[in-house]
Amino acid sequence: MELLVFGHAGASVLFFPTRTARFYDYENWKIVEALRDKIEQGILQLFCVDSVDIESFYAPVPPNEKIARHLQYEYYILEEVLPLIMFRNKFTTLTAAGCSLGGYHAMNIAFKYPEYFNKVLAMSARYDLTLSAHSFPDLFNGYIDEKIYYNMPSMYMPNLTDTAMLNRIRKLSISMVVGKEDPFYENNLQLSTVLTGKDIQHTLYVWDDEAHRPYHWRKMVRLYL
């Protein structure tokens, strides 16, 4: 799989693309350009990874095959991308970040493997892909099994009671950004309420309008990444 690396030093950012997007889209949308000064100054180093969304969540296959392909992708991130980041940047700090479906990927992997991360930034994200919202359908067509459950933060976080795991998540710097007219606004509120109930410090930034476009994400990364 292909990826792009921007920068030579600084805090490492594992940057997941939007739904069915590619590793070069953040560059094409000038989101990388919005961070040029931080990249050139050695404050940030971006690792823009590819996705397999068209082979997983958006593939015309049964739900159990969708989640199986997603878990293969997760394995690739853990076993190939994270060692690359460690090799390139000594793994001093690591942020998981993404926009839209990329925000889901970032939040899910940071919650499942908090020992690898210091920070997570999710912009315009949906944290339960079985929810329908406006033009965004339930990606599993009403089907839920254990593997799907344990990959939907809005599902598993309310029931998480493992003290050690919760303590690791509490060490994360967690930022969620969503527009008040975004289809996923209510889902962001719900997850924020769950995190508050678990004594997990986080910040939910609510923007005007939908704020679900590259134009807004360019501004968001300047403020929160």
NORGIVEN-V719137 format. One record per backbone hydrogen bond with DSSP energy under -1.0 kcal/mol. CO is the residue of the C=O (numbers start at 1). NH is the residue of the N-H. Records with the same first field share a line. If there is no record, write none. Layout:
CO->NH + NH
//
This chain:
4->48
6->46
11->45
12->95
13->47
14->97
15->49
18->21
22->25
24->28
25->29
26->31 + 32
27->30
30->34
32->35
33->36
35->39
36->40
37->41
38->43 + 44
39->42
43->11
45->13
46->6
47->15
48->4
52->55
53->58
56->59
59->61
62->65 + 66
63->67
64->68
65->69
66->70
67->71
68->72
69->73
70->74
71->75
72->76
73->77
74->78
75->79
76->80 + 81
77->82
80->84
81->85
82->86
83->87
84->88
85->89
86->90
89->92
93->12
94->118 + 119
95->14
96->121
97->16
98->123
99->102
100->104
101->105
102->106
103->107
104->108
105->109
106->110
107->111
108->112
109->113
113->116
118->173
119->96
120->175
121->98
122->177
123->100
127->154
128->131
129->139
133->136
136->133
138->141
140->143
145->149
146->150
148->151
149->152
152->155 + 156
153->157
157->160
162->166
163->167
164->168
165->169
166->170
169->172
173->120
174->203
175->122
176->205
177->124
178->207
179->182
182->185
184->188
185->189
186->190
187->191
188->192
189->193
190->194
191->195
192->196
193->197
194->198
195->200
196->199
203->176
205->178
207->180
209->181
213->217
214->218
216->220
217->221
219->223
220->224
221->225
//
